[in-house]
Amino acid sequence: MNFFDKLNGAIARNQSLLFVGLDPNPEMMPTHYGSPDDSESIINSLWEWLQFIITETSDLVCAYKPTLGFYEALGAQGLELLHQTLAAIPAHIPIILDAKHGDLNTSTILAQTVFAQWQVDAITLSPYAGQDHVAPFLVYPGKAVFILCCTSNPAAVALQEFPTSESPLYLQVVKESKTWGTPEQLGLEVGTTVPDVLARIRAVAPERFILARSIWAEGGDLTQTLAAGLNANGDGLLIPVPLDMLINKHIGEEIASLREEVNQARTQVIREGYTCDLWMPDVCLLNQHPQFDLILQLYDIGCIMFGNFVQASGATFPYYIDLRKIISNPQIFHQILSAYADILKHLSFDRIAGIPYGSLPTATGLSLRLNRPMIFPRKEVKAHGTRRLIEGNFHPGETVVVVDDILISGKSAMEGAQKLKSAGLNIHDIVVFMDHEQGVKDKLRENGYQAHAVLTISEITETLYQAGRIDEEQFRALQDRP
């Protein structure tokens, strides 16, 4: 399970957008745990306090955020305390290690330590060294990073709002960091007391999770903060529990009350802001691609992104296609199903098979639209229950068309097809939305499959270039892709 799936699961389970900082700060520790000047017992006292916080909040929050610097400041005993604290956090609640790491030379070894040894789920990073610094953290499947793009420190304004407040550096950080990793890999950390800053960042990054900080300034308005930071679906924003709540004996009661307050304000924001979006093209070309509108829509809602995206293999691609967002946009989902259906209506098959997990919604939609039964090969076979390799009803000897989302290497489609064939089914055709090209169709043909694609990456980039969505430099870089 990747970090953001785990996070969304915790949000749903605990009905909470709140996260708690687990910081062993002797100056903040309640006095009934002991004196911060007692060096001999301070670690034990801090541990008792942190344990109490976890026990009181584990059913009220969606994430924990230990700050690495506080543990490091306590020396070797502090790191032992960190390990104890991490082990005490329930396994279903994600851990975001607040490191603000910014050193390029130590990024690889820290990524290995944090993700492979400590098994935390996400880490905060400084953006100043660029993607080279972030890349070592992105090669760990299922893990995530939060890029610090803005802080509330008054002295930081001179840098963060350079060169002008209309075009500030912090927004450039947001735009650039979006090209470093996918929404499943990379979120943003935003420290601000000004809702307008959150709103500007949300406008630039509608698809990213935002880890908010410093929002509880005197006179702050929770509803305004939520309205500025929540995404179009009413989520995507993590709210910190105020530090002063963590020193009280009745932490659970206070945080439960805060959770209710946040949820009520969130409901109000969602109700007042609910709309049904309608996309309209803003350009018109004489010789338009048949899927011109669809390509532009996918780009405009962030399903097609350009930059340098690190893959799980460690390879870097100059673009990323994420079709999972389409299920939340009926207008586009309908068009994509129509595009698939135009190909499928010319093929002969008895059943439709979707490849887990990305293409299952599409396969389901096509099954309903074409009135053809659906099955799917499991990505992994469960050790309990029926232990079936293929889900759904079928008969050996039937012909199945495989539906997948993107052809990059063809590996997932062929692995799925092989599982279906092992159950006695016949596979001739594989239909995808986008073909990476580079000879993948030929590779499938050599293995006995005929591949069909709604679009190729060349058609997508050519259309976006003609429409002015990408510039010539981006277009040339994509033409020279590996």
N, C-alpha and C positions, 0 to 999 in steps of 0.2 A: 504494500500500500504506500502510495507516495504521500509526501507531507501534507499537501493541500487536501487530499481525500481524508486523511486522518484528522486534519483540522476541521473540515466541514462535518465530519462525523461527531467530533466533540462539541461543536456548535449546536448541532441538532440534538444530541443526547442531553446536554445540560441547558439547552435553550439560552445560550449566553454568547455574547461577543467579547466578554471580559477576559483579560489575561493578567496574571500576577507576577510581579518581579520577586524572585527569590534571592535577595541580596543580603549576605551576612555583614551588614554594616554595623559595627559596634556602637556607633553614635545614634543609630535609630532603634537599637534593641530595647524593648521595654525594660524598665528598671527591675521588675519582679523576677527577671531571669538572671540578674546579677549585675555587677559593675563592669563597664567597658574597660576599666583600668586594671582589672584582675586578669593578668596575662595567663595565669595557670589554668583558669577555668573558662576562659572566654570561648574557646572552641566548643566545649560541651554546652555552654549556655546558648550559643548561636545555633547549634544543632537542635536543641530543644525548641527554640523559637521557630526555626524553619519547618521542623516536623509538625508543629502545631498549625502553622499556616497551611501546609499541604492537607492535613487532616480536615481542617475547617472549610477548605475551598474546593476540594476535588470534584464535588458535584455542582459547583457554581460557576466554573470558569472553563474556557476552551483551550487555554495554553498556559504554560509556565515559562518565565524568561529569567533564568539566572544570569547575572552579570559577571563575566569572567574576571574582570579587574578586582572585584571585591575579594574573590577567593585567592587570587594571586597575591594580593597585598598581605594575606595571612601566612604566606610562605608554604612550606611543604604540608603543614597541617591543614592549610586552607584548601589545597588541592584534594586532600583526603576527604575533607568536608564536602567538596563539590561532588566527588564520587558517591558519597553517602546520600547526598541530596538527589542526585539523578536517579539513584536506585529506588528512592522512596516515592518518586512520582509515578502514579498509576500508568500502566503501559498504554492505555487508550488515549491519554492526553499528550499532545505533542509538546516538545521542548524546543524553545528557541534560545540558543546560546547568544547572549548579548556580548559580542567580542569587539565590535567596531574594528575588526582587523584591517590593517592597511599596508602590510609589508609584503611586497612581491616575493622576496627571497624565501620567506617562510610559509608561503601560502600552501604549497603542496604537502608539506609535512603536517601543517596544522589541519588541513582538510582530512588527511588520513587519521590523525589523532581524534578529531572531533566526531567524524562520521563513522569510521571503522572501529575505533577503540571505545569511545565514550557513547556511541550510538545515539547521539542527539539527532533531532530531526531537521533543524535549520540553524542558521548562524547569521548574525548581522555583520556586514562588511562595509568598509569605507570605499568610495568609488574612485579616489584620486589616481590610483595606478591603472585604472581602466580594465578592460576585459581580460588582459593577461593575468591580472591578479585574481579575478573571479573564476576563470575557467577551471582551475584545479578543483574547485568546490562543486562545479556543475557536472562532473563526470561520475558522480555517485548517484546511481539510480534511486529515485524516491526521496532524495534529500533536496533542500531548498536553501536559498539565500535571500536575505533582505538587504537591499542597498540603501545606505543612509543618504538621503537626498536633501534633507532640510533639518535644522535644529532650531530650538527656541532661544538659544543663547543670544542675548542682544549684541554682543561683540561680533557675532558671525554675520550680521546683516551686511557688513562692508564687503564680504566675499560672496555670500549667497545671492545678493541682489545686484551683483555686478554683471554686465556694465550698466543696466538700467532696471528699474523695478518693472518695466513693461516686458523686458526680455531677460529675466534673471538667470543666473547660473544654475540655481536649483532645478529649474524646468529643463535646462539643457541636460542635466544629470539624469532626469527622468527619461527624456527622449532617447539619450544614448544607452542607458542601462536596459531599456526595453529590447535593444538589439542583441544583448548579451545572453539572454536565456528566455525560455518560454514562460507563459503564465504559470505553468506547473513547476517551474524551477526557481522563479525569481519574483519577489515582492519588493515593496518599498517601505522604508522607515521614514516617518515624517513627524518631527517634533515641532509643534507650533501652537500658539495660543490664538491664532487668527483663522477663523473658518474659511476666509477667502483663499488662503494659501492651500488648504486642503482641496477646495473646489477647483482651483487651477490645476493642481496635480491630478485630481480625478478626471478632469476633462482631457488631459493629455494621455492618461493611462486608465481608461475605463475598465480594462480587463484584469488589472492587477490587484492583489491584496495589499492593503495599506496597514502597517503597524503604526498606530498613532501614539504619540508621546506628548507630554506637557499640556494636555488639553484642559486640565482642571484649574487653570488660573482663575484668580478672583474675578468674578463678573462674567465668567465664561457661560455660554449657552449651549447645553447638551443637544437640544433639538437642531440648532444651527450647525453644530459640528457634525451631527449625523447626516443632515441634509447635504452638507458639503462633501462628506467622505464616503457615504454609501454608494454602491454602484446602482445600475438601473434595476437590478433584481432585489435591492434592499439588503445587500450583504457586502462582503469584500473589505470590511473595516474592523480592525481589532482595537478595543478600547482598554486602556490601562486602569487597573484598580489604584485609586489614590494611595500614596505611601502612608498617609496618616491613618488609614484604616487598618494597616497591618500591625499597628502597635497597640490596638485595643484588645481587651479580653474577649469581646463578643464579635470577633471577625466575621463569623458565618452569618450572623443576623444582619450586620451592616452590608455585607456584600450581596446577600440575598435581596435586600431592599434596593441596592444600587442596580442589580440585574433587572429587577422589575421596572425601575425607572427608565433604564436604557431600552428595555423591550417595549414599553409604552410609547416612548418617544420615537423609537424605530417604526412602530406600527403607524403612528401619526404621519411620519415622513413618507412612508410607503403609500399610505392612503391618499395623501394630498398630491403626491407626485406621480400617481399611477396614470400611465398613458399607454396607448398602443402605437408603437413607432411605425411610421411609413417612410420608406426610403424612396427617393426620386433621383434620377441621374442629373448631374450638373454639367455634362458635356454631351455633344452629339457629333459623331464622325460619319463621313459619307460611306466609308466601307467598314462597317462595324462587324466584329466577330459575332457569330450567332449567340454566344453566351456573354456578350459585352456587359449587360447590366449585372448579371450574376457575378462576374469577375470583380467589377467595381464595388459591389455590395460586400463581397467577402473581404476585400481589402479595407473598406471603410469601417467595418465592425471588428477588425483585428484578426480575422481568420487567416489572412495572408500577411506575413511580416517579413521585412527585409533587414538584414544586418549580418552578423557573424554568430550563428547559433551552434553551440557545442552539443553534439549528439552523445548518447550514452556510450557509443564506441570510442569517443574521443575525437572523432572527425568533426570538422567545422564546415557547415553549409552556409551559403550566403542568403538563405531564406528559411522560413518555417511555415508550414501549413497546419493549421489547427481547426479541424472541422467539428470538434465537439461542441463548439458554441452554437452551431446551427439549430440544435434542438430547442434552444430558447428563443428562436426567431422564426415563427411559423411562415412568414413571407418567404424567407430564403430557403428554409427546409423544403417547402413545397416546390420551389424551382429546382432544387437539387434532385429531389425525387423524380421530377418530370424529365430531367436530363438523363438520369440513369434509365428510366423507363423507356425513353426513345431508343436506347441501345438494346435493352432486354427484349423488346417486342419483336426484334428480328432474330432472336436466338431460340433454340429448342431446348426445353428443360422441364423437369417435373417439380423441382423444389428449389428454393433459394437458400443459400447458406451464407450467413454473415460471419466475418472473422472477428473474434473478440479482441479488444473490447470496443474499439473505436467505431466499427462499422455496424454494430448491432442495431442501433436506432434506425440507420438507413435501411438495413435489410428488413426490419420490422415494418417500416413505412412502405417499402416496395411490396412486401407480402400482402399488406392490406390493399394497396392500390391495384395490384395485378391479380389479386385473388389466387395467389399461389402459396402453398404451405411453406413454412420456414423451418429450418433446422440450424444448428451451429455446432462446430467442433469445440470442445472445451479447451481452454488454454492450459489448464492443468486438471488432472483427474483427482477428485476428492478421495480421501482415504476412508470415507464412510458413505452411507446411503447406497445408491445404486452403482456408484463408481463408473458411470457411463462416460464413454469418450465422446459420443455424439448425443446432444440433447434434441428432443423432438422425435416425432414418429416418421419412419421411412421404411422402404422396402429395398433390399439389395437388388441391384440391377437398374435402379432408377437413375436418371440423369439430373445432376445438380449443377446449378450455376453459382460460382463463388463471387460474393460481393465484398470488396475491401475498399478502404478509403484512398490510400496513396501507394503507388509503386515506387519504392526507392531501390531496394535490392531484389524485391520479389520474394524474400525469404518467408515472411509471415503468410503470404497467400499460398505459397507452395507447401509450407508445413501444414496449413489448414486443409489444403486439397489432399495431401497425403493421408491425413487422418480419415477424411471422408472415403477415400479409395480403400483404405484398410477395412472399412465396414461394408465393402461390396458395392459402393456407389460409383457412378461414372462421372468424371469431371472433364469437360472439354473447354469451357469458357471461364475466364476470370474478368470481372468488370470492376473498374476502379474509377474514382473521380479524377485523380490527377496522376499523370505519368511523369516521373522524374527524368525519363528518357535515358540517355547514356547506354542504350542497348539492352535495357531490362526486358522489353517485349521479346527481343530475340532470344534472351536467356530462357524465358518462359516457353517460347516455341520449341526450343531444343529439349525441354522437359515434357513436351506433349500438351501444352496449354496454349489456347488462343487468348491473347490479352486485348481488352477494349478499354479505352479511357474517354471520359467526358472531355477532359482538357489535358494539355501538356504544359509543362512549366514554361516552355518557349512561348506558347500562345498567351499564357497569363502575363508574362513579363512584357511581351510586345504590346498587349492591350493596355496595360498600366502605363507604359511609357508613352503611347500615343495619347492617352487620356490625361497625361500630366501628373499622374499619381507618383511616379518615380522619375528621378532626373537621369540625365545621360550617363553620369558616372555610375549610378546604381545599375542601370541597364547594361552597361559594358561589363561590369563586374559579374553580373549574372550570366552573360553570354560566355564568360571565361570560367564558369563554375567547373568543379571537378566532375 
